[in-house]
Amino acid sequence: MLIAHRIALDPNNTQATYLARACGVARFAYNWALAEWKRQYEAAKADPSLPKPSQMALCRQLNAIKREQFPWMLEVTKNAPQMAIIQLGQAFQNFFAGRARYPQFRKKGVHDRFTLTNDQFDIDGCRIRIPHLGWVRMRESLRFAGKLMSATVSRVADRWFVSITVDTPDTSHLPKAENQGAAGVDLGVSALATLSTGETIPGPKPHKSLLDRLRRLSRSLSRKQKGSANRKKARARLAKLHARIANIRADALHKLTTNLTRRFHTIGIEDLNVRGMVKNRHLARSIADMSFFEFRRQLEYKAAMRGGVVVVADRFFASSKTCSACGHKLDDLPLSVREWTCPDCGSIHDRDANAAINLKKVAESSAGGCQPFQRHADCSVTACGEADSGLGRTLKTKPASGKQEVSFVPV
């Protein structure tokens, strides 16, 4: 299993200068290769006899000319330009497979990173050895044992980090879940998560709380003359605030997902259409501030580490409109209605708590043999919560059910 550990670096001024130079070399190689790829591709379209661009051909082409045209590339590790072109080749593979958009040019101050292969760096306790630089202090030691695969050095605002990828056969470094039963988790805007146990976890909403300061620093940056030292300082202050907002959000999500996967073996969540939700101009900022997709990503890989299961209900499952007591389904439930009474059994439901209980039942049904949850004929979700089920599926023939296992996604 591939797993990555992101560690903060503590470089001195000389080391920070080298890291910035290596990032610049990697960025230049990536942009040069992307421009060459476009030029050679257009030339091959006009003249089919010409070869189409490829990752290896661009690597050989850059190696042949860099000593004469770009001698400053030799001042840093050779991995910086090589791995940048390899990453461009992977980006085109993802593009042709439909998994990503067309690759874009990297920008200084935004995509500051370079990658080292496992034969170009060493780890010794709380330090890492980088070619042409020597040993650089790390704020903590590597947590995982296994074969070192790669290390990516990056800069976020004014801080340097290294992400070390390890191929470890041991997935039991975390204790198993306490198995306090199944739990349903309903994500929202007013509260980050509502659990079927009745707990409500408020979201930190860092972007909303720091929005005034963010606007002030943005105005200050826009008033500075381009190319001036004051503009550089203002840009650094703004980047530092953006990093603080991201760190506050990530801290809250990590604490919540760790707590859930530690306590519950089976967790039920919804398959939210986040891309469609953020198109609502009234709620887009609040939805983005909660980071729903990142919550699901962390929950899935942490549950896999602890031997748990995450059951994802179908996107069209009416968790809020279905009575958790009798199963009656309302025809319509506006978003402004936060509490409603079931017309069949008279139960009074909080919108979010009711949805969490329904998601818990979906998770329990999935663990108990994949039986349909709802009693109505127009049921839009199975207990498995599997893809292409219910009214929203696009395939004419529903695919066969498969064993539900959480695939690990490295961080």
C-alpha positions as CSV (number, residue, x, y, z in Angstrom):
1,M,0.0,0.0,0.0
2,L,1.3,3.4,-1.0
3,I,1.0,6.0,1.7
4,A,2.5,9.5,1.9
5,H,3.6,11.5,5.0
6,R,3.8,15.2,4.7
7,I,6.4,16.8,7.0
8,A,7.4,20.4,7.4
9,L,11.0,21.3,6.7
10,D,13.2,23.7,8.7
11,P,15.7,25.0,6.1
12,N,18.2,27.8,6.7
13,N,18.4,30.7,4.2
14,T,21.0,29.0,1.9
15,Q,18.9,25.8,1.8
16,A,15.7,27.7,1.2
17,T,17.3,29.5,-1.8
18,Y,18.4,26.1,-3.2
19,L,14.9,24.7,-2.8
20,A,13.4,27.7,-4.6
21,R,15.9,27.4,-7.4
22,A,15.1,23.7,-7.8
23,C,11.4,24.5,-7.9
24,G,12.1,27.1,-10.6
25,V,14.0,24.5,-12.7
26,A,11.2,22.0,-12.4
27,R,8.6,24.6,-13.4
28,F,10.7,25.7,-16.4
29,A,11.2,22.1,-17.6
30,Y,7.4,21.4,-17.2
31,N,6.4,24.6,-19.1
32,W,9.1,24.0,-21.8
33,A,8.0,20.4,-22.3
34,L,4.3,21.5,-22.5
35,A,5.1,24.1,-25.1
36,E,7.2,21.6,-27.1
37,W,4.4,19.0,-26.8
38,K,1.9,21.4,-28.3
39,R,4.2,22.5,-31.1
40,Q,5.2,18.9,-32.0
41,Y,1.6,17.8,-31.9
42,E,0.4,20.5,-34.3
43,A,3.4,19.7,-36.6
44,A,2.4,16.0,-36.6
45,K,-1.2,16.9,-37.4
46,A,0.0,19.0,-40.4
47,D,2.6,16.3,-41.5
48,P,1.6,12.8,-40.5
49,S,5.2,11.6,-41.3
50,L,6.5,13.5,-38.3
51,P,6.5,11.6,-34.9
52,K,4.0,12.5,-32.2
53,P,5.4,13.9,-28.9
54,S,6.1,11.6,-26.0
55,Q,7.4,11.9,-22.5
56,M,10.7,10.0,-23.2
57,A,11.4,11.9,-26.4
58,L,11.0,15.3,-24.6
59,C,13.4,14.1,-21.8
60,R,16.0,13.1,-24.3
61,Q,15.6,16.4,-26.2
62,L,16.0,18.5,-23.0
63,N,19.1,16.5,-21.9
64,A,20.7,17.1,-25.3
65,I,20.3,20.9,-25.2
66,K,20.3,21.9,-21.5
67,R,24.1,22.1,-21.1
68,E,24.4,24.6,-23.9
69,Q,21.1,26.5,-23.6
70,F,20.2,26.1,-20.0
71,P,23.4,25.6,-18.0
72,W,21.8,26.9,-14.8
73,M,19.8,23.6,-14.7
74,L,23.0,21.8,-13.7
75,E,23.1,23.7,-10.4
76,V,20.3,21.6,-8.9
77,T,19.4,17.9,-8.8
78,K,18.8,16.3,-12.1
79,N,15.5,14.9,-10.8
80,A,13.9,18.3,-10.8
81,P,13.6,18.6,-14.6
82,Q,13.3,14.9,-15.3
83,M,10.4,14.3,-12.9
84,A,8.6,17.4,-14.1
85,I,8.5,16.0,-17.6
86,I,7.4,12.6,-16.3
87,Q,4.6,14.3,-14.4
88,L,3.6,16.1,-17.6
89,G,3.4,12.7,-19.4
90,Q,1.1,11.4,-16.5
91,A,-1.0,14.5,-16.9
92,F,-1.5,13.8,-20.6
93,Q,-2.4,10.2,-19.8
94,N,-5.1,11.4,-17.3
95,F,-6.3,13.9,-19.9
96,F,-6.6,11.3,-22.7
97,A,-8.3,8.9,-20.2
98,G,-10.9,11.5,-19.4
99,R,-9.8,11.8,-15.7
100,A,-8.5,15.4,-15.9
101,R,-8.4,18.5,-18.0
102,Y,-5.8,19.5,-20.5
103,P,-2.5,20.3,-18.7
104,Q,-1.8,24.0,-18.0
105,F,1.4,25.9,-17.6
106,R,2.7,26.1,-14.0
107,K,3.0,29.5,-12.3
108,K,5.6,30.8,-10.0
109,G,4.4,31.0,-6.4
110,V,1.5,28.7,-7.1
111,H,3.1,25.4,-8.3
112,D,6.5,25.6,-6.4
113,R,7.5,21.9,-6.1
114,F,10.0,19.3,-7.3
115,T,10.2,15.6,-6.9
116,L,13.0,13.2,-6.0
117,T,13.2,9.5,-6.8
118,N,14.1,7.0,-4.1
119,D,17.7,6.8,-5.1
120,Q,18.3,10.5,-4.8
121,F,17.5,11.1,-1.1
122,D,18.0,9.5,2.3
123,I,16.1,9.8,5.6
124,D,17.9,9.8,8.9
125,G,15.7,10.5,11.8
126,C,14.5,14.1,11.6
127,R,16.5,15.0,8.6
128,I,16.5,14.4,4.8
129,R,19.5,14.5,2.4
130,I,18.9,16.3,-0.9
131,P,21.4,16.1,-3.7
132,H,23.7,19.2,-4.1
133,L,22.3,20.5,-0.8
134,G,23.0,18.0,2.0
135,W,21.0,17.3,5.1
136,V,17.9,19.5,5.8
137,R,16.0,19.4,9.1
138,M,12.5,18.0,9.3
139,R,10.0,18.9,12.0
140,E,9.3,15.2,12.8
141,S,10.5,11.8,11.8
142,L,8.9,9.5,9.2
143,R,5.9,7.7,10.7
144,F,5.8,4.7,8.4
145,A,8.2,1.8,7.7
146,G,8.7,0.4,4.2
147,K,10.3,1.1,0.9
148,L,10.8,4.7,0.1
149,M,9.3,5.5,-3.3
150,S,9.6,9.3,-3.8
151,A,9.8,12.6,-2.1
152,T,8.1,15.8,-3.2
153,V,9.4,19.1,-1.8
154,S,6.8,22.0,-2.0
155,R,6.3,25.5,-0.7
156,V,3.0,26.7,0.7
157,A,3.1,30.5,1.5
158,D,6.4,30.9,3.4
159,R,6.8,27.3,4.6
160,W,8.5,24.3,3.0
161,F,7.2,20.7,3.1
162,V,8.3,17.3,2.0
163,S,5.8,14.6,1.1
164,I,7.5,11.2,1.4
165,T,5.7,8.3,-0.3
166,V,6.3,4.9,1.3
167,D,5.3,1.4,0.1
168,T,4.4,-0.3,3.3
169,P,3.0,-3.8,3.6
170,D,1.8,-3.0,7.2
171,T,-1.6,-1.5,7.3
172,S,-2.2,-2.2,11.0
173,H,-0.3,0.8,12.4
174,L,-3.6,2.1,13.6
175,P,-5.8,0.2,16.1
176,K,-9.0,-1.3,14.8
177,A,-12.3,0.7,15.2
178,E,-14.0,0.4,18.6
179,N,-17.1,-0.8,16.8
180,Q,-19.7,1.3,18.6
181,G,-22.2,0.1,16.0
182,A,-23.1,1.8,12.7
183,A,-23.4,5.6,12.4
184,G,-24.9,7.9,9.8
185,V,-23.3,11.2,9.0
186,D,-25.3,14.0,7.4
187,L,-23.1,16.9,6.1
188,G,-24.5,20.4,6.1
189,V,-23.8,24.1,5.9
190,S,-25.0,25.4,9.3
191,A,-23.3,22.4,11.0
192,L,-20.4,20.5,9.4
193,A,-21.9,17.1,10.4
194,T,-24.9,15.7,12.2
195,L,-24.5,12.1,13.5
196,S,-27.3,9.6,14.0
197,T,-26.3,9.5,17.7
198,G,-27.6,13.0,18.1
199,E,-24.2,14.7,18.1
200,T,-23.8,17.9,16.1
201,I,-20.3,19.0,15.0
202,P,-20.1,22.7,14.1
203,G,-17.8,23.6,11.3
204,P,-15.0,26.2,11.9
205,K,-16.0,28.2,8.7
206,P,-12.5,29.7,8.5
207,H,-13.1,31.5,5.2
208,K,-16.2,33.2,6.6
209,S,-14.6,34.2,9.8
210,L,-11.4,35.6,8.1
211,L,-13.2,37.1,5.1
212,D,-12.9,40.7,6.2
213,R,-9.1,40.3,6.7
214,L,-8.9,38.5,3.4
215,R,-10.6,41.3,1.6
216,R,-8.4,43.9,3.3
217,L,-5.2,42.1,2.3
218,S,-6.5,41.6,-1.2
219,R,-7.2,45.3,-1.6
220,S,-3.8,46.1,-0.2
221,L,-2.1,43.8,-2.8
222,S,-4.1,45.3,-5.7
223,R,-2.9,48.8,-4.8
224,K,0.8,47.9,-4.9
225,Q,2.9,48.6,-8.0
226,K,3.7,45.5,-10.0
227,G,7.3,44.4,-9.6
228,S,7.8,46.4,-6.4
229,A,9.2,45.0,-3.1
230,N,6.0,46.1,-1.2
231,R,3.9,44.1,-3.7
232,K,6.0,41.1,-2.9
233,K,5.5,41.6,0.8
234,A,1.8,42.1,0.4
235,R,1.5,38.9,-1.7
236,A,3.3,36.9,0.9
237,R,0.9,38.2,3.6
238,L,-2.1,37.2,1.5
239,A,-0.6,33.8,0.8
240,K,0.0,33.2,4.4
241,L,-3.6,34.0,5.3
242,H,-4.9,31.6,2.6
243,A,-2.6,28.9,4.0
244,R,-4.0,29.6,7.5
245,I,-7.6,29.2,6.2
246,A,-6.7,25.9,4.6
247,N,-5.0,24.6,7.7
248,I,-7.9,25.5,10.0
249,R,-10.3,23.6,7.6
250,A,-8.0,20.6,7.3
251,D,-7.5,20.4,11.1
252,A,-11.2,20.3,11.7
253,L,-11.8,17.6,9.0
254,H,-8.9,15.4,10.2
255,K,-10.2,15.6,13.8
256,L,-13.7,14.7,12.8
257,T,-12.8,11.9,10.4
258,T,-10.3,10.4,12.9
259,N,-12.9,10.4,15.6
260,L,-15.6,8.8,13.4
261,T,-13.3,6.0,12.1
262,R,-11.9,5.3,15.6
263,R,-15.4,4.9,17.1
264,F,-17.6,3.3,14.4
265,H,-16.8,0.3,12.2
266,T,-19.6,1.1,9.6
267,I,-20.4,4.6,8.6
268,G,-23.1,5.7,6.2
269,I,-22.8,9.0,4.1
270,E,-24.4,10.5,1.1
271,D,-23.0,10.7,-2.4
272,L,-23.2,14.5,-2.7
273,N,-23.0,16.3,-6.0
274,V,-20.6,19.0,-4.8
275,R,-19.9,20.3,-8.3
276,G,-23.6,20.9,-8.8
277,M,-24.1,22.3,-5.3
278,V,-21.5,25.0,-5.7
279,K,-23.4,26.4,-8.7
280,N,-25.9,27.8,-6.3
281,R,-24.6,31.3,-5.9
282,H,-26.3,31.8,-2.6
283,L,-24.6,28.8,-1.0
284,A,-21.5,28.3,-3.0
285,R,-19.1,30.0,-0.6
286,S,-20.5,28.2,2.5
287,I,-20.4,24.8,0.7
288,A,-16.8,25.3,-0.4
289,D,-15.9,26.4,3.1
290,M,-17.0,23.0,4.5
291,S,-15.0,20.9,1.9
292,F,-17.4,18.0,1.6
293,F,-15.4,16.0,-0.9
294,E,-12.2,16.2,1.3
295,F,-14.3,14.9,4.2
296,R,-15.3,11.8,2.2
297,R,-11.8,11.2,0.9
298,Q,-10.3,11.3,4.4
299,L,-13.1,9.2,5.8
300,E,-12.6,6.4,3.2
301,Y,-8.9,6.0,3.6
302,K,-8.9,6.2,7.4
303,A,-11.7,3.7,7.6
304,A,-9.7,1.4,5.4
305,M,-6.7,1.7,7.7
306,R,-8.8,0.8,10.8
307,G,-10.6,-2.1,9.1
308,G,-13.9,-0.1,8.8
309,V,-16.4,0.3,6.0
310,V,-17.9,3.4,4.5
311,V,-21.3,2.9,2.9
312,V,-22.2,5.6,0.3
313,A,-25.9,6.0,-0.3
314,D,-27.2,6.7,-3.7
315,R,-27.1,10.3,-4.8
316,F,-30.9,10.3,-5.3
317,F,-31.7,8.8,-1.9
318,A,-34.2,11.1,-0.1
319,S,-32.6,10.9,3.3
320,S,-34.1,14.2,4.5
321,K,-37.6,13.6,3.1
322,T,-38.0,10.1,4.4
323,C,-39.4,9.5,7.9
324,S,-36.9,7.5,9.9
325,A,-39.7,6.1,12.0
326,C,-42.2,4.7,9.5
327,G,-40.5,5.2,6.1
328,H,-43.0,7.7,4.7
329,K,-41.5,9.9,1.9
330,L,-42.5,13.5,1.4
331,D,-43.1,14.8,-2.1
332,D,-41.3,18.0,-1.4
333,L,-39.2,19.5,1.4
334,P,-37.7,23.0,0.9
335,L,-34.3,23.7,2.2
336,S,-35.7,26.4,4.4
337,V,-37.7,23.8,6.4
338,R,-35.4,22.6,9.2
339,E,-38.1,20.6,11.1
340,W,-41.1,18.7,9.8
341,T,-43.8,16.4,11.1
342,C,-44.6,13.1,9.4
343,P,-48.2,13.0,8.1
344,D,-48.4,9.2,8.7
345,C,-47.0,8.6,12.2
346,G,-46.9,12.1,13.5
347,S,-43.2,12.0,14.4
348,I,-41.4,15.3,14.6
349,H,-38.0,15.3,12.8
350,D,-35.1,17.6,12.7
351,R,-34.1,17.6,9.1
352,D,-30.4,16.8,9.6
353,A,-30.8,14.3,12.4
354,N,-33.5,12.5,10.4
355,A,-31.2,12.2,7.4
356,A,-28.4,10.9,9.6
357,I,-30.6,8.2,11.1
358,N,-31.7,7.1,7.6
359,L,-28.1,6.9,6.5
360,K,-27.4,4.8,9.5
361,K,-30.1,2.4,8.5
362,V,-28.6,2.2,5.0
363,A,-25.3,1.3,6.5
364,E,-26.8,-1.3,8.8
365,S,-28.7,-2.9,5.9
366,S,-25.6,-3.0,3.8
367,A,-23.7,-4.8,6.5
368,G,-26.6,-7.2,7.0
369,G,-26.8,-8.6,3.5
370,C,-27.7,-5.8,1.1
371,Q,-31.5,-5.7,1.4
372,P,-33.5,-2.8,0.1
373,F,-34.0,-0.2,2.7
374,Q,-37.2,1.6,1.7
375,R,-40.6,-0.2,1.6
376,H,-41.9,1.9,-1.3
377,A,-41.9,0.6,-4.8
378,D,-40.2,3.8,-6.1
379,C,-37.2,3.1,-3.9
380,S,-34.2,5.1,-5.2
381,V,-31.5,3.5,-3.0
382,T,-30.4,0.1,-1.9
383,A,-28.7,-0.6,1.3
384,C,-25.5,-1.1,-0.6
385,G,-25.6,2.4,-1.9
386,E,-23.9,1.0,-5.0
387,A,-23.3,3.0,-8.2
388,D,-25.9,3.1,-11.0
389,S,-28.8,2.1,-8.7
390,G,-32.2,3.8,-8.3
391,L,-33.9,6.3,-10.5
392,G,-30.8,8.2,-11.4
393,R,-28.8,5.4,-13.0
394,T,-27.9,5.9,-16.6
395,L,-27.3,2.2,-17.6
396,K,-30.2,0.2,-19.1
397,T,-29.1,-2.8,-17.2
398,K,-28.2,-2.5,-13.6
399,P,-24.7,-3.9,-12.9
400,A,-24.3,-6.9,-10.6
401,S,-23.6,-6.1,-7.0
402,G,-20.0,-6.5,-5.9
403,K,-18.3,-6.8,-2.5
404,Q,-18.0,-3.4,-0.9
405,E,-14.4,-2.6,0.0
406,V,-12.9,0.8,0.5
407,S,-9.9,1.5,-1.7
408,F,-7.2,3.5,-0.1
409,V,-6.3,6.8,-1.5
410,P,-2.9,8.2,-0.4
411,V,-2.6,11.6,1.1
